[in-house]
Amino acid sequence: MDVLEIHTWNSRAGSVDRPDRLVIDLDPGPQASWAEVVAAAHDVRAALRAERLASWVKTTGGAGLHHTLRHRRRLCGNLHQHRHL
């Protein structure tokens, strides 16, 4: 099956080449039930909280869940580092 899946842009208009949002897409399927997707979402949230990263969950409009977190990028030497907002 050919499918086109459209997601929101993960950066703002003023800086489209520097994403400031991360989306973890969790979808059910033949090998994963809805209950398993919900359990995985809880595991993702626990892992993010352990790293002191806040996130929010929303339904995808399809069949799954999106775990979303915002971050900001700052330049440190020649390396880009991400810092949670």
GUTOR-998585 format. One record per residue (C-alpha): residue in three letters; x, y, z. Coordinates in steps of 0.001 Angstrom, whole numbers, plus 500000, padded with zeros to 6 digits. Layout:
<atoms>
<atom code="ALA" east="X" north="Y" up="Z"/>
...
</atoms>
This chain:
<atoms>
<atom code="MET" east="500000" north="500000" up="500000"/>
<atom code="ASP" east="501299" north="503479" up="499139"/>
<atom code="VAL" east="500672" north="506020" up="501860"/>
<atom code="LEU" east="501515" north="509700" up="502160"/>
<atom code="GLU" east="501780" north="510745" up="505784"/>
<atom code="ILE" east="501891" north="514474" up="506463"/>
<atom code="HIS" east="503330" north="515775" up="509744"/>
<atom code="THR" east="503664" north="519292" up="511084"/>
<atom code="TRP" east="506976" north="521065" up="510551"/>
<atom code="ASN" east="509275" north="520733" up="513567"/>
<atom code="SER" east="510812" north="524185" up="513323"/>
<atom code="ARG" east="509505" north="527736" up="513296"/>
<atom code="ALA" east="509164" north="529966" up="510245"/>
<atom code="GLY" east="512069" north="532202" up="511277"/>
<atom code="SER" east="514513" north="529312" up="511401"/>
<atom code="VAL" east="513254" north="526389" up="509326"/>
<atom code="ASP" east="516696" north="524783" up="509157"/>
<atom code="ARG" east="516914" north="524516" up="512960"/>
<atom code="PRO" east="514176" north="522240" up="514361"/>
<atom code="ASP" east="513151" north="522977" up="517932"/>
<atom code="ARG" east="510642" north="520196" up="518434"/>
<atom code="LEU" east="510993" north="516432" up="518578"/>
<atom code="VAL" east="508065" north="514090" up="517881"/>
<atom code="ILE" east="508122" north="510411" up="518795"/>
<atom code="ASP" east="505417" north="508687" up="516748"/>
<atom code="LEU" east="503911" north="505541" up="518303"/>
<atom code="ASP" east="501492" north="503572" up="516129"/>
<atom code="PRO" east="499637" north="500296" up="516642"/>
<atom code="GLY" east="499964" north="497611" up="514014"/>
<atom code="PRO" east="499791" north="493873" up="513436"/>
<atom code="GLN" east="502414" north="493250" up="516120"/>
<atom code="ALA" east="501394" north="496018" up="518561"/>
<atom code="SER" east="497942" north="496526" up="520073"/>
<atom code="TRP" east="496522" north="499849" up="521255"/>
<atom code="ALA" east="497195" north="498797" up="524861"/>
<atom code="GLU" east="500846" north="498176" up="523966"/>
<atom code="VAL" east="501091" north="501602" up="522315"/>
<atom code="VAL" east="499697" north="503214" up="525471"/>
<atom code="ALA" east="502187" north="501248" up="527613"/>
<atom code="ALA" east="505013" north="502348" up="525294"/>
<atom code="ALA" east="503871" north="505978" up="525656"/>
<atom code="HIS" east="504147" north="505624" up="529444"/>
<atom code="ASP" east="507641" north="504157" up="529042"/>
<atom code="VAL" east="508700" north="507016" up="526749"/>
<atom code="ARG" east="507388" north="509584" up="529225"/>
<atom code="ALA" east="509252" north="507896" up="532101"/>
<atom code="ALA" east="512493" north="507861" up="530088"/>
<atom code="LEU" east="512109" north="511539" up="529141"/>
<atom code="ARG" east="511299" north="512532" up="532721"/>
<atom code="ALA" east="514382" north="510644" up="533921"/>
<atom code="GLU" east="516354" north="513024" up="531675"/>
<atom code="ARG" east="514365" north="515983" up="533061"/>
<atom code="LEU" east="512598" north="516537" up="529750"/>
<atom code="ALA" east="508932" north="517490" up="529766"/>
<atom code="SER" east="506726" north="516198" up="526985"/>
<atom code="TRP" east="503073" north="515999" up="526085"/>
<atom code="VAL" east="501083" north="513296" up="524342"/>
<atom code="LYS" east="498379" north="513763" up="521747"/>
<atom code="THR" east="496492" north="511489" up="519430"/>
<atom code="THR" east="497816" north="511525" up="515887"/>
<atom code="GLY" east="494493" north="511918" up="514157"/>
<atom code="GLY" east="495081" north="508437" up="512794"/>
<atom code="ALA" east="495606" north="505436" up="515001"/>
<atom code="GLY" east="498546" north="506310" up="517233"/>
<atom code="LEU" east="500066" north="508723" up="519711"/>
<atom code="HIS" east="502650" north="511482" up="519367"/>
<atom code="HIS" east="505016" north="512246" up="522239"/>
<atom code="THR" east="506212" north="515806" up="521641"/>
<atom code="LEU" east="508890" north="517847" up="523349"/>
<atom code="ARG" east="510331" north="521248" up="522608"/>
<atom code="HIS" east="513973" north="522149" up="522827"/>
<atom code="ARG" east="516161" north="525048" up="521851"/>
<atom code="ARG" east="519484" north="524895" up="520147"/>
<atom code="ARG" east="522457" north="526921" up="521263"/>
<atom code="LEU" east="525912" north="527074" up="519812"/>
<atom code="CYS" east="528793" north="525976" up="522033"/>
<atom code="GLY" east="532108" north="526083" up="520203"/>
<atom code="ASN" east="531618" north="524170" up="516976"/>
<atom code="LEU" east="529026" north="521834" up="518438"/>
<atom code="HIS" east="525300" north="522394" up="518510"/>
<atom code="GLN" east="523843" north="521480" up="521880"/>
<atom code="HIS" east="520183" north="521007" up="522597"/>
<atom code="ARG" east="518594" north="522322" up="525734"/>
<atom code="HIS" east="515058" north="521615" up="526818"/>
<atom code="LEU" east="512786" north="524675" up="527032"/>
</atoms>
